[in-house]
């Protein structure tokens, strides 16, 4: 294993390909080859598609803990973390089997450093899209698992705080609009 200043580097270069399954290191990236068309507003299971919005279905593909990365559109901006039963769109990558790496730590790395890497490798077409080399050519420094856990929890708390402030900002904007409308009626 490569190291940088004593910190192991996990490279995504060592691929083992089996159909649409690509395993790298200790995780699995999976791209589904089917499209599910029975989207429901009140479906039992989350259906992760290529956007922030999570749809619903009454059937699922997986029952696991995973980071889900849309392969088209706003690459490097949308990441979902889910633990349980869920379904995936054909252009959503699933990263799971977190042996030796904390999933929240890896999610933080995806959110805060993967976009720059992916855009550097993107051959811009009509729609930006991820390809397997964008994962396989991404090397990450990985500290001890206890440090990863602390960093992962920190990122999770930071994301929650940001979400709360975003929600508060939206509420304040609504109050402002209401006050402006009341002033000019």
Number of C-alpha atoms within 10 A of each C-alpha: 7 12 11 9 8 10 14 16 17 19 18 20 17 13 15 11 10 8 9 11 15 17 21 19 17 14 18 17 22 20 21 17 10 10 10 13 8 10 14 14 8 11 14 14 19 22 23 25 22 22 19 13 10 13 18 21 20 15 17 17 12 14 12 13 18 24 21 23 25 27 23 17 15 16 22 22 15 18 20 16 14 15 11 12 16 22 22 26 19 18 21 23 26 23 23 18 17 17 10 13 19 20 21 21 23 20 22 20 17 19 16 13 14 19 18 12 16 21 16 10 15 16 13 10 7 7 11 16 21 24 15 15 14 19 17 17 15 16 15 17 15 20 16 12 13 11 12 20 18 14 19 20 15 15 19 16 12 12 13 12 12 12 12 12 12 12 12 12 12 12 12 12 12 12 12 12 12 11 11 11 10 9 8 6 5
